[in-house]
Amino acid sequence: MAFYCDKMTWKAGNLTKDPYFRTYPDGNETVYLSLAIDHEKDNTEYLELQGRGQIKEYIRTETFKSGDFVIAGGTLGTRKNSLAKYQS
């Protein structure tokens, strides 16, 4: 399921694995999530999501796990390897 509002894109789906946190050498921390979105039979979209700031802290305090239904909003970007990702 997808929703578009101004410059924000919203996606709804299920986590394919537990969220994980990574701390970088400069001290910044990011949470990573993998989302599966079922559009119709045999048509599933997979997204890799990143969260920082307040959204990262929210995910840390809640108990998210593989299989949970989530709604994520952010801006769509593309990596060099052409995988889509969202940043909130």
N, CA, C and O atoms as CSV, one atom per row, in Angstrom:
chain,resi,resn,atom,element,x,y,z
A,1,MET,N,N,0.839,-1.153,0.000
A,1,MET,CA,C,0.000,0.000,0.000
A,1,MET,C,C,0.897,1.232,0.000
A,1,MET,O,O,1.883,1.275,0.735
A,2,ALA,N,N,0.573,2.225,-0.806
A,2,ALA,CA,C,1.380,3.442,-0.882
A,2,ALA,C,C,0.478,4.664,-0.836
A,2,ALA,O,O,-0.628,4.657,-1.376
A,3,PHE,N,N,0.964,5.708,-0.188
A,3,PHE,CA,C,0.256,6.979,-0.108
A,3,PHE,C,C,1.252,8.079,-0.438
A,3,PHE,O,O,2.420,7.990,-0.061
A,4,TYR,N,N,0.808,9.104,-1.131
A,4,TYR,CA,C,1.677,10.221,-1.483
A,4,TYR,C,C,1.059,11.521,-0.984
A,4,TYR,O,O,-0.125,11.773,-1.209
A,5,CYS,N,N,1.840,12.332,-0.319
A,5,CYS,CA,C,1.359,13.595,0.223
A,5,CYS,C,C,2.494,14.606,0.121
A,5,CYS,O,O,3.511,14.481,0.803
A,6,ASP,N,N,2.312,15.605,-0.732
A,6,ASP,CA,C,3.332,16.622,-0.958
A,6,ASP,C,C,4.630,15.926,-1.359
A,6,ASP,O,O,4.648,15.219,-2.366
A,7,LYS,N,N,5.711,16.101,-0.610
A,7,LYS,CA,C,6.992,15.476,-0.954
A,7,LYS,C,C,7.233,14.191,-0.166
A,7,LYS,O,O,8.269,13.544,-0.320
A,8,MET,N,N,6.274,13.829,0.674
A,8,MET,CA,C,6.396,12.617,1.485
A,8,MET,C,C,5.750,11.438,0.774
A,8,MET,O,O,4.728,11.587,0.103
A,9,THR,N,N,6.350,10.275,0.926
A,9,THR,CA,C,5.776,9.023,0.445
A,9,THR,C,C,5.564,8.122,1.651
A,9,THR,O,O,6.431,8.020,2.518
A,10,TRP,N,N,4.419,7.477,1.704
A,10,TRP,CA,C,4.085,6.576,2.800
A,10,TRP,C,C,3.920,5.175,2.246
A,10,TRP,O,O,3.260,4.980,1.226
A,11,LYS,N,N,4.513,4.206,2.910
A,11,LYS,CA,C,4.404,2.806,2.513
A,11,LYS,C,C,3.961,1.990,3.724
A,11,LYS,O,O,4.360,2.267,4.855
A,12,ALA,N,N,3.132,0.984,3.469
A,12,ALA,CA,C,2.647,0.105,4.532
A,12,ALA,C,C,2.950,-1.333,4.151
A,12,ALA,O,O,2.680,-1.758,3.028
A,13,GLY,N,N,3.509,-2.073,5.086
A,13,GLY,CA,C,3.844,-3.468,4.827
A,13,GLY,C,C,4.344,-4.148,6.086
A,13,GLY,O,O,4.167,-3.635,7.191
A,14,ASN,N,N,4.962,-5.292,5.918
A,14,ASN,CA,C,5.451,-6.080,7.042
A,14,ASN,C,C,6.975,-6.106,7.067
A,14,ASN,O,O,7.630,-6.171,6.027
A,15,LEU,N,N,7.526,-6.056,8.282
A,15,LEU,CA,C,8.976,-6.155,8.441
A,15,LEU,C,C,9.430,-7.558,8.059
A,15,LEU,O,O,8.822,-8.547,8.468
A,16,THR,N,N,10.498,-7.639,7.277
A,16,THR,CA,C,11.016,-8.947,6.864
A,16,THR,C,C,12.071,-9.482,7.832
A,16,THR,O,O,12.423,-10.661,7.781
A,17,LYS,N,N,12.575,-8.614,8.715
A,17,LYS,CA,C,13.514,-9.034,9.758
A,17,LYS,C,C,13.454,-8.013,10.882
A,17,LYS,O,O,12.880,-6.936,10.717
A,18,ASP,N,N,14.037,-8.343,12.007
A,18,ASP,CA,C,14.049,-7.423,13.140
A,18,ASP,C,C,14.865,-6.177,12.793
A,18,ASP,O,O,15.875,-6.278,12.096
A,19,PRO,N,N,14.437,-4.992,13.274
A,19,PRO,CA,C,15.237,-3.777,13.059
A,19,PRO,C,C,16.603,-3.925,13.732
A,19,PRO,O,O,16.736,-4.587,14.761
A,20,TYR,N,N,17.610,-3.296,13.131
A,20,TYR,CA,C,18.920,-3.303,13.781
A,20,TYR,C,C,19.508,-1.896,13.747
A,20,TYR,O,O,19.227,-1.106,12.845
A,21,PHE,N,N,20.328,-1.606,14.750
A,21,PHE,CA,C,20.930,-0.287,14.925
A,21,PHE,C,C,22.414,-0.372,14.612
A,21,PHE,O,O,23.078,-1.366,14.906
A,22,ARG,N,N,22.915,0.698,14.008
A,22,ARG,CA,C,24.343,0.768,13.704
A,22,ARG,C,C,24.859,2.137,14.131
A,22,ARG,O,O,24.270,3.167,13.802
A,23,THR,N,N,25.970,2.132,14.868
A,23,THR,CA,C,26.626,3.369,15.273
A,23,THR,C,C,27.869,3.549,14.417
A,23,THR,O,O,28.678,2.630,14.282
A,24,TYR,N,N,28.017,4.728,13.843
A,24,TYR,CA,C,29.140,5.030,12.955
A,24,TYR,C,C,30.284,5.663,13.741
A,24,TYR,O,O,30.071,6.150,14.851
A,25,PRO,N,N,31.496,5.664,13.184
A,25,PRO,CA,C,32.658,6.220,13.886
A,25,PRO,C,C,32.470,7.671,14.343
A,25,PRO,O,O,33.057,8.084,15.343
A,26,ASP,N,N,31.653,8.446,13.616
A,26,ASP,CA,C,31.442,9.843,14.013
A,26,ASP,C,C,30.410,9.982,15.136
A,26,ASP,O,O,30.100,11.098,15.552
A,27,GLY,N,N,29.872,8.854,15.633
A,27,GLY,CA,C,28.917,8.878,16.736
A,27,GLY,C,C,27.460,8.855,16.313
A,27,GLY,O,O,26.585,8.631,17.150
A,28,ASN,N,N,27.176,9.080,15.039
A,28,ASN,CA,C,25.794,9.028,14.559
A,28,ASN,C,C,25.294,7.592,14.565
A,28,ASN,O,O,26.045,6.654,14.295
A,29,GLU,N,N,24.012,7.439,14.877
A,29,GLU,CA,C,23.408,6.111,14.902
A,29,GLU,C,C,22.205,6.084,13.966
A,29,GLU,O,O,21.467,7.064,13.864
A,30,THR,N,N,22.014,4.963,13.287
A,30,THR,CA,C,20.920,4.780,12.335
A,30,THR,C,C,20.255,3.445,12.615
A,30,THR,O,O,20.923,2.468,12.952
A,31,VAL,N,N,18.926,3.406,12.473
A,31,VAL,CA,C,18.201,2.142,12.552
A,31,VAL,C,C,17.850,1.721,11.129
A,31,VAL,O,O,17.477,2.553,10.301
A,32,TYR,N,N,17.970,0.438,10.855
A,32,TYR,CA,C,17.672,-0.107,9.529
A,32,TYR,C,C,16.517,-1.094,9.638
A,32,TYR,O,O,16.463,-1.915,10.554
A,33,LEU,N,N,15.592,-0.996,8.680
A,33,LEU,CA,C,14.444,-1.891,8.626
A,33,LEU,C,C,14.261,-2.372,7.199
A,33,LEU,O,O,14.577,-1.657,6.248
A,34,SER,N,N,13.752,-3.582,7.054
A,34,SER,CA,C,13.420,-4.133,5.736
A,34,SER,C,C,11.914,-4.352,5.702
A,34,SER,O,O,11.342,-4.954,6.610
A,35,LEU,N,N,11.278,-3.854,4.642
A,35,LEU,CA,C,9.821,-3.867,4.542
A,35,LEU,C,C,9.381,-4.590,3.280
A,35,LEU,O,O,9.919,-4.348,2.200
A,36,ALA,N,N,8.399,-5.482,3.416
A,36,ALA,CA,C,7.788,-6.167,2.275
A,36,ALA,C,C,6.377,-5.623,2.107
A,36,ALA,O,O,5.597,-5.596,3.059
A,37,ILE,N,N,6.053,-5.188,0.885
A,37,ILE,CA,C,4.750,-4.602,0.587
A,37,ILE,C,C,4.073,-5.465,-0.467
A,37,ILE,O,O,4.551,-5.566,-1.597
A,38,ASP,N,N,2.960,-6.086,-0.095
A,38,ASP,CA,C,2.206,-6.920,-1.033
A,38,ASP,C,C,1.225,-6.046,-1.800
A,38,ASP,O,O,0.287,-5.502,-1.218
A,39,HIS,N,N,1.442,-5.912,-3.111
A,39,HIS,CA,C,0.541,-5.112,-3.942
A,39,HIS,C,C,-0.622,-5.950,-4.451
A,39,HIS,O,O,-1.771,-5.509,-4.409
A,40,GLU,N,N,-0.340,-7.121,-4.916
A,40,GLU,CA,C,-1.351,-8.070,-5.376
A,40,GLU,C,C,-0.677,-9.429,-5.432
A,40,GLU,O,O,0.511,-9.545,-5.129
A,41,LYS,N,N,-1.410,-10.446,-5.811
A,41,LYS,CA,C,-0.861,-11.802,-5.814
A,41,LYS,C,C,0.445,-11.870,-6.618
A,41,LYS,O,O,0.511,-11.412,-7.759
A,42,ASP,N,N,1.474,-12.448,-6.002
A,42,ASP,CA,C,2.790,-12.634,-6.632
A,42,ASP,C,C,3.451,-11.325,-7.059
A,42,ASP,O,O,4.268,-11.326,-7.979
A,43,ASN,N,N,3.118,-10.218,-6.413
A,43,ASN,CA,C,3.731,-8.928,-6.729
A,43,ASN,C,C,4.079,-8.230,-5.416
A,43,ASN,O,O,3.276,-7.473,-4.870
A,44,THR,N,N,5.282,-8.495,-4.920
A,44,THR,CA,C,5.729,-7.937,-3.647
A,44,THR,C,C,6.891,-6.988,-3.884
A,44,THR,O,O,7.827,-7.301,-4.618
A,45,GLU,N,N,6.818,-5.821,-3.250
A,45,GLU,CA,C,7.880,-4.808,-3.315
A,45,GLU,C,C,8.668,-4.880,-2.006
A,45,GLU,O,O,8.080,-4.971,-0.929
A,46,TYR,N,N,9.994,-4.839,-2.102
A,46,TYR,CA,C,10.854,-4.870,-0.923
A,46,TYR,C,C,11.618,-3.554,-0.826
A,46,TYR,O,O,12.204,-3.091,-1.805
A,47,LEU,N,N,11.606,-2.959,0.366
A,47,LEU,CA,C,12.307,-1.703,0.595
A,47,LEU,C,C,13.221,-1.825,1.804
A,47,LEU,O,O,12.904,-2.507,2.778
A,48,GLU,N,N,14.359,-1.152,1.722
A,48,GLU,CA,C,15.255,-1.006,2.860
A,48,GLU,C,C,15.040,0.404,3.395
A,48,GLU,O,O,15.132,1.374,2.643
A,49,LEU,N,N,14.753,0.521,4.687
A,49,LEU,CA,C,14.448,1.807,5.309
A,49,LEU,C,C,15.530,2.188,6.300
A,49,LEU,O,O,16.174,1.329,6.904
A,50,GLN,N,N,15.722,3.506,6.459
A,50,GLN,CA,C,16.657,4.035,7.446
A,50,GLN,C,C,15.916,5.035,8.310
A,50,GLN,O,O,15.075,5.787,7.817
A,51,GLY,N,N,16.226,5.048,9.598
A,51,GLY,CA,C,15.628,6.022,10.500
A,51,GLY,C,C,16.682,6.649,11.386
A,51,GLY,O,O,17.614,5.986,11.840
A,52,ARG,N,N,16.517,7.937,11.623
A,52,ARG,CA,C,17.429,8.679,12.499
A,52,ARG,C,C,16.596,9.565,13.418
A,52,ARG,O,O,15.388,9.702,13.225
A,53,GLY,N,N,17.231,10.157,14.403
A,53,GLY,CA,C,16.556,11.126,15.262
A,53,GLY,C,C,15.407,10.524,16.054
A,53,GLY,O,O,15.535,9.446,16.636
A,54,GLN,N,N,14.273,11.240,16.070
A,54,GLN,CA,C,13.132,10.821,16.884
A,54,GLN,C,C,12.573,9.470,16.460
A,54,GLN,O,O,12.182,8.671,17.310
A,55,ILE,N,N,12.530,9.206,15.167
A,55,ILE,CA,C,11.985,7.927,14.706
A,55,ILE,C,C,12.870,6.773,15.167
A,55,ILE,O,O,12.369,5.701,15.508
A,56,LYS,N,N,14.180,6.990,15.178
A,56,LYS,CA,C,15.111,5.957,15.661
A,56,LYS,C,C,14.850,5.670,17.135
A,56,LYS,O,O,14.829,4.511,17.548
A,57,GLU,N,N,14.654,6.714,17.925
A,57,GLU,CA,C,14.401,6.538,19.354
A,57,GLU,C,C,13.059,5.860,19.599
A,57,GLU,O,O,12.934,5.055,20.522
A,58,TYR,N,N,12.057,6.176,18.785
A,58,TYR,CA,C,10.753,5.524,18.909
A,58,TYR,C,C,10.877,4.024,18.639
A,58,TYR,O,O,10.328,3.208,19.379
A,59,ILE,N,N,11.594,3.671,17.585
A,59,ILE,CA,C,11.775,2.260,17.240
A,59,ILE,C,C,12.554,1.540,18.342
A,59,ILE,O,O,12.299,0.367,18.614
A,60,ARG,N,N,13.492,2.229,18.970
A,60,ARG,CA,C,14.270,1.629,20.060
A,60,ARG,C,C,13.361,1.315,21.266
A,60,ARG,O,O,13.532,0.278,21.907
A,61,THR,N,N,12.405,2.194,21.574
A,61,THR,CA,C,11.574,2.011,22.764
A,61,THR,C,C,10.407,1.050,22.540
A,61,THR,O,O,9.875,0.497,23.502
A,62,GLU,N,N,10.004,0.845,21.302
A,62,GLU,CA,C,8.916,-0.090,20.992
A,62,GLU,C,C,9.500,-1.463,20.670
A,62,GLU,O,O,10.702,-1.597,20.438
A,63,THR,N,N,8.649,-2.467,20.659
A,63,THR,CA,C,9.110,-3.825,20.379
A,63,THR,C,C,8.705,-4.211,18.964
A,63,THR,O,O,7.682,-4.869,18.772
A,64,PHE,N,N,9.484,-3.816,17.983
A,64,PHE,CA,C,9.237,-4.194,16.593
A,64,PHE,C,C,10.016,-5.467,16.288
A,64,PHE,O,O,11.156,-5.631,16.722
A,65,LYS,N,N,9.382,-6.365,15.535
A,65,LYS,CA,C,10.053,-7.611,15.169
A,65,LYS,C,C,9.602,-8.038,13.781
A,65,LYS,O,O,8.641,-7.499,13.231
A,66,SER,N,N,10.293,-8.994,13.236
A,66,SER,CA,C,9.972,-9.523,11.916
A,66,SER,C,C,8.505,-9.932,11.858
A,66,SER,O,O,7.998,-10.583,12.771
A,67,GLY,N,N,7.821,-9.541,10.768
A,67,GLY,CA,C,6.416,-9.866,10.580
A,67,GLY,C,C,5.460,-8.783,11.017
A,67,GLY,O,O,4.294,-8.806,10.624
A,68,ASP,N,N,5.921,-7.820,11.828
A,68,ASP,CA,C,5.047,-6.736,12.283
A,68,ASP,C,C,4.624,-5.850,11.118
A,68,ASP,O,O,5.413,-5.577,10.214
A,69,PHE,N,N,3.362,-5.403,11.151
A,69,PHE,CA,C,2.849,-4.464,10.158
A,69,PHE,C,C,3.256,-3.057,10.571
A,69,PHE,O,O,3.041,-2.663,11.717
A,70,VAL,N,N,3.841,-2.297,9.652
A,70,VAL,CA,C,4.246,-0.919,9.931
A,70,VAL,C,C,3.844,-0.014,8.769
A,70,VAL,O,O,3.680,-0.461,7.634
A,71,ILE,N,N,3.692,1.262,9.084
A,71,ILE,CA,C,3.490,2.299,8.075
A,71,ILE,C,C,4.673,3.244,8.206
A,71,ILE,O,O,4.923,3.782,9.285
A,72,ALA,N,N,5.401,3.450,7.121
A,72,ALA,CA,C,6.602,4.283,7.136
A,72,ALA,C,C,6.436,5.433,6.158
A,72,ALA,O,O,5.911,5.258,5.059
A,73,GLY,N,N,6.891,6.614,6.570
A,73,GLY,CA,C,6.831,7.783,5.703
A,73,GLY,C,C,8.179,8.445,5.603
A,73,GLY,O,O,8.958,8.439,6.556
A,74,GLY,N,N,8.454,9.015,4.450
A,74,GLY,CA,C,9.722,9.700,4.263
A,74,GLY,C,C,9.905,10.106,2.822
A,74,GLY,O,O,8.951,10.155,2.045
A,75,THR,N,N,11.139,10.394,2.477
A,75,THR,CA,C,11.466,10.753,1.096
A,75,THR,C,C,12.174,9.575,0.448
A,75,THR,O,O,12.986,8.900,1.080
A,76,LEU,N,N,11.864,9.339,-0.802
A,76,LEU,CA,C,12.438,8.215,-1.525
A,76,LEU,C,C,13.772,8.613,-2.129
A,76,LEU,O,O,13.900,9.675,-2.739
A,77,GLY,N,N,14.753,7.757,-1.956
A,77,GLY,CA,C,16.069,7.969,-2.553
A,77,GLY,C,C,16.524,6.689,-3.213
A,77,GLY,O,O,15.936,5.630,-2.994
A,78,THR,N,N,17.562,6.773,-4.016
A,78,THR,CA,C,18.090,5.598,-4.689
A,78,THR,C,C,19.586,5.509,-4.439
A,78,THR,O,O,20.303,6.500,-4.576
A,79,ARG,N,N,20.052,4.332,-4.075
A,79,ARG,CA,C,21.482,4.102,-3.890
A,79,ARG,C,C,22.130,3.851,-5.239
A,79,ARG,O,O,21.447,3.713,-6.253
A,80,LYS,N,N,23.436,3.794,-5.241
A,80,LYS,CA,C,24.164,3.524,-6.481
A,80,LYS,C,C,23.798,2.172,-7.074
A,80,LYS,O,O,23.839,1.996,-8.291
A,81,ASN,N,N,23.439,1.209,-6.215
A,81,ASN,CA,C,23.083,-0.116,-6.721
A,81,ASN,C,C,21.604,-0.203,-7.097
A,81,ASN,O,O,21.084,-1.299,-7.304
A,82,SER,N,N,20.927,0.937,-7.185
A,82,SER,CA,C,19.539,1.065,-7.642
A,82,SER,C,C,18.501,0.522,-6.673
A,82,SER,O,O,17.348,0.343,-7.065
A,83,LEU,N,N,18.862,0.254,-5.425
A,83,LEU,CA,C,17.865,-0.151,-4.447
A,83,LEU,C,C,17.197,1.089,-3.876
A,83,LEU,O,O,17.870,2.050,-3.503
A,84,ALA,N,N,15.880,1.066,-3.809
A,84,ALA,CA,C,15.155,2.200,-3.238
A,84,ALA,C,C,15.311,2.186,-1.725
A,84,ALA,O,O,15.439,1.122,-1.120
A,85,LYS,N,N,15.300,3.358,-1.121
A,85,LYS,CA,C,15.336,3.452,0.328
A,85,LYS,C,C,14.580,4.705,0.749
A,85,LYS,O,O,14.444,5.648,-0.030
A,86,TYR,N,N,14.098,4.709,1.962
A,86,TYR,CA,C,13.421,5.864,2.530
A,86,TYR,C,C,14.277,6.426,3.642
A,86,TYR,O,O,14.995,5.691,4.320
A,87,GLN,N,N,14.198,7.714,3.822
A,87,GLN,CA,C,14.842,8.349,4.962
A,87,GLN,C,C,13.793,9.194,5.658
A,87,GLN,O,O,13.046,9.931,5.016
A,88,SER,N,N,13.745,9.081,6.973
A,88,SER,CA,C,12.773,9.881,7.715
A,88,SER,C,C,13.490,10.919,8.538
A,88,SER,O,O,12.849,11.701,9.241
